[in-house]
């Protein structure tokens, strides 16, 4: 498996999401205001969504590049993978 250039950024985003999630759980345990909790949950959601989008776009860039360069059998596999991953956009 190849590590893509975007992976360090994705890791940062996911760590940020983990921090927001930990804060959200603590806020619930501490019975903080619902508005504050929802704002934290929104931050978790956005961080994960952005990480996912970055990963998918990076993968698609590499996948499409491989399809162009690949032989027929590899192209079929890459095209199938491309179709599968786009479900998560």
C-alpha positions in Angstrom: 0.0 0.0 0.0 1.3 3.4 -0.9 1.1 6.4 1.5 -0.3 9.3 -0.4 0.9 12.9 0.2 -2.5 13.8 1.7 -2.4 11.2 4.4 -0.5 13.4 7.0 -3.2 16.1 6.6 -6.0 13.5 6.9 -4.4 12.2 10.1 -4.4 15.7 11.5 -8.0 16.1 10.6 -9.0 12.8 12.3 -7.0 13.7 15.4 -8.8 17.0 15.5 -12.1 15.1 15.2 -11.1 12.7 18.0 -10.3 15.7 20.2 -13.7 17.3 19.5 -15.4 13.9 20.1 -13.7 13.5 23.5 -14.8 17.1 24.4 -18.3 16.3 23.3 -18.5 13.2 25.5 -17.1 15.2 28.5 -19.6 17.9 27.9 -22.5 15.4 28.0 -21.1 13.9 31.2 -20.8 17.3 32.7 -24.4 18.1 31.6 -23.4 21.2 29.6 -25.9 23.2 27.5 -27.3 21.3 24.5 -26.4 24.1 22.1 -22.7 23.9 23.1 -22.8 20.1 22.7 -24.4 20.3 19.3 -21.7 22.8 18.2 -19.0 20.3 19.3 -20.8 17.5 17.5 -21.0 19.6 14.4 -17.2 20.2 14.6 -16.7 16.4 14.8 -18.9 15.8 11.8 -17.2 18.5 9.7 -13.7 17.3 10.6 -14.6 13.7 9.6 -16.4 14.8 6.4 -13.4 16.9 5.4 -11.0 14.1 6.1 -13.1 11.6 4.1 -13.5 14.1 1.2 -9.7 14.7 1.1 -9.0 10.9 1.1 -11.5 10.1 -1.6 -10.4 12.9 -3.9 -6.7 11.9 -3.4 -7.6 8.3 -4.1 -9.6 9.2 -7.2 -6.7 11.3 -8.6 -4.4 8.2 -8.2 -7.1 5.8 -9.4 -7.8 7.7 -12.6 -4.1 8.0 -13.2 -3.7 4.3 -12.9 -6.6 3.6 -15.2 -5.0 5.7 -17.9 -1.7 3.8 -17.6 -3.0 0.3 -16.9 -3.6 -2.7 -19.1 -7.2 -3.8 -19.7 -7.5 -6.1 -16.6 -6.1 -3.5 -14.3 -8.3 -0.9 -15.8 -11.4 -3.0 -15.1 -10.4 -3.4 -11.5 -9.6 0.3 -11.1 -12.8 1.4 -12.7 -14.8 -1.0 -10.4 -12.9 0.5 -7.4 -13.7 4.0 -8.7 -17.4 3.3 -8.9 -17.3 1.7 -5.4 -15.6 4.7 -3.7 -17.8 7.3 -5.2 -20.7 5.9 -3.2 -19.1 7.6 -0.1 -19.0 11.1 -1.6 
